[in-house]
Amino acid sequence: MEEIINIPNHVVVIPDGNRRWAKSKGLNPWEGHEEGAKRTEDIVREASRMGVKNLSVWGSSLNNLTKRPLMEKKALLDIYRKYFKKLIEDEDVFETQTKINVIGRWREQFPAPLKKVIEDCIEKTKEHKERTLNFFLAYNGDDEMIETVKKIVEKVNDSSKVTAELIKDNLMTRELPAVDFVIRTGGEPHWSVGFMMWDIANSEFYFSEKLYPDFGKDAFEEAIRDYSKRGRRKGR
């Protein structure tokens, strides 16, 4: 197969379709989330193999954690705990010097045992410099921008001092590079709660018809090949 030359530096994956996949098979919603977590593992490994330096995955919005049924929410948090434990024991994380970031209001929303596991992942990989693996948990893009504006208002009283650099420095994503490529699964080409609205200003988009549990490493590679053939204009 033809070698991929143009690999995006920062790829975002928005996993949509877990619940619909489960419903189509007569399963509980959380069984769809469990299968989706397996696909995330596959995609993380494939992204590393392909040379993607920064990979971000949206795990849950604030709405997912406040509006979903209690049993589904509990199951989702149990899945997070299971897979973050696996992640910190994964030799590949250390061999590839992958730094793990977790972005959002998870510290406010998650129970103490889960927060401890996540903090352990962050702490043990904080000095890694080669790659980043970023999970967005209890995260809404509109919430991020509101909080950013509040921070800036507290810091400056002259509108002329508000620059693109100042905005970026006050985002939850201030340490991450701009997003090159966004992949959304689930067959519904729409956006949700302004996800990373500042960082995706010049991104390329890819909408897959596959529900997330059916979106494996081959589908991820296909998406990256599609990106590699595009000519990015960045608003020009």
Summary of the structure (lengths in Angstrom):
residues: 236
radius of gyration: 17.8
end to end distance: 32.4
largest distance: 57.4
contacts: 719
relative contact order: 0.20
helix: 49%
strand: 13%
